[in-house]
Amino acid sequence: MKAGERTAAFSGVLDGQGDFFCGVADMQVLNYIPKQHLDKSKFWDSKVLLIDSNIDTETLGYVLSRSEGCQHVIYEPISQEKSERILERDFLSKITCFKPNLI
C-alpha cells in the first residue's frame, strides 16, 4: 500500500424503512493495491470471486485477466459509473454475475 494513505471508510444513512438514503465514502487507498499483494491470496484458485467495484480500472483488468480458473466471477457495482466500467475493454465477458443496484 502507499505510505501515508488513509484507511478506506464508508458511512451511510438509512431512512425510516431501513433503506439506504445517502452516504459518503473515501476509497482512495484502493487505487494503490499492488499486484504482488493480490497474488498472495491466489484468488485465481477460488471457486467464487467477488470483485468490489471500488478498485481502479487497472486493478480490475488485472484481477479479471487472472480469473479464468474461477467458476463464478461476481462484480458488485455500487454506482452507475462503476456499472459502466465493465463495458471497457473485454471486462463483461469475464463476469458470470453482475449485481447492479437500483439507481
C-alpha positions as CSV (number, residue, x, y, z in Angstrom):
1,M,0.0,0.0,0.0
2,K,1.0,3.6,-0.4
3,A,2.5,5.1,2.8
4,G,0.5,7.9,4.4
5,E,-2.8,6.9,2.8
6,R,-6.0,6.9,4.9
7,T,-7.8,3.7,5.5
8,A,-10.9,3.1,3.3
9,A,-14.1,4.3,5.0
10,F,-17.8,4.4,4.3
11,S,-20.7,5.9,6.3
12,G,-24.3,5.5,5.2
13,V,-27.7,6.9,6.3
14,L,-30.8,4.7,6.2
15,D,-34.3,6.1,6.1
16,G,-37.2,5.1,8.5
17,Q,-37.8,1.9,6.4
18,G,-34.2,0.8,6.6
19,D,-33.5,1.7,3.0
20,F,-30.2,3.4,2.0
21,F,-30.8,7.1,1.7
22,C,-27.3,8.6,1.2
23,G,-23.7,8.0,2.1
24,V,-20.1,9.2,1.9
25,A,-17.0,7.2,1.1
26,D,-13.3,7.5,0.9
27,M,-11.9,4.6,-1.0
28,Q,-8.8,6.3,-2.5
29,V,-6.4,3.8,-0.9
30,L,-7.9,1.1,-3.2
31,N,-6.1,2.8,-6.1
32,Y,-2.8,1.6,-4.6
33,I,-3.2,-2.2,-4.3
34,P,0.0,-3.8,-5.6
35,K,-0.4,-6.8,-7.8
36,Q,2.0,-8.7,-5.5
37,H,-0.4,-8.1,-2.7
38,L,-3.3,-9.5,-4.7
39,D,-1.2,-12.5,-5.8
40,K,-0.5,-13.5,-2.2
41,S,-4.2,-14.6,-1.9
42,K,-4.1,-16.8,-5.0
43,F,-7.6,-15.6,-5.8
44,W,-7.4,-17.3,-9.2
45,D,-7.9,-20.7,-7.4
46,S,-11.2,-19.6,-5.9
47,K,-14.5,-21.1,-7.0
48,V,-16.2,-17.8,-6.4
49,L,-14.5,-14.4,-6.9
50,L,-16.4,-11.3,-5.7
51,I,-15.0,-8.1,-7.0
52,D,-15.6,-4.8,-5.3
53,S,-16.1,-2.0,-7.8
54,N,-14.1,0.5,-5.8
55,I,-10.8,-0.8,-7.2
56,D,-9.4,1.2,-10.1
57,T,-9.8,0.1,-13.7
58,E,-6.2,-1.2,-14.0
59,T,-6.6,-3.4,-10.9
60,L,-10.0,-4.6,-12.2
61,G,-8.4,-5.6,-15.5
62,Y,-5.6,-7.4,-13.7
63,V,-8.0,-9.4,-11.5
64,L,-10.2,-10.3,-14.4
65,S,-7.2,-11.4,-16.5
66,R,-6.3,-13.9,-13.8
67,S,-9.8,-15.1,-13.0
68,E,-10.1,-17.8,-15.8
69,G,-10.0,-20.6,-13.2
70,C,-12.8,-19.2,-11.1
71,Q,-16.2,-20.9,-11.6
72,H,-18.1,-17.7,-10.8
73,V,-16.9,-14.1,-11.1
74,I,-19.3,-11.7,-9.5
75,Y,-18.9,-7.9,-10.0
76,E,-20.6,-5.7,-7.4
77,P,-21.1,-2.2,-8.8
78,I,-22.2,0.5,-6.3
79,S,-23.0,3.3,-8.8
80,Q,-23.9,3.9,-12.4
81,E,-20.3,5.0,-13.2
82,K,-18.9,1.8,-11.7
83,S,-21.5,-0.3,-13.5
84,E,-20.4,1.2,-16.8
85,R,-16.7,0.5,-16.1
86,I,-17.1,-3.2,-17.0
87,L,-18.1,-2.1,-20.6
88,E,-14.5,-1.0,-21.1
89,R,-12.1,-3.5,-22.8
90,D,-13.4,-7.1,-22.6
91,F,-14.4,-7.0,-18.9
92,L,-18.1,-8.0,-19.3
93,S,-17.2,-11.3,-21.0
94,K,-15.2,-12.4,-17.9
95,I,-18.0,-11.8,-15.4
96,T,-20.6,-14.5,-14.7
97,C,-22.8,-12.5,-12.4
98,F,-23.4,-8.8,-12.5
99,K,-25.3,-7.4,-9.5
100,P,-26.2,-3.8,-10.1
101,N,-28.1,-1.7,-7.5
102,L,-31.2,0.2,-8.4
103,I,-30.1,3.7,-9.5
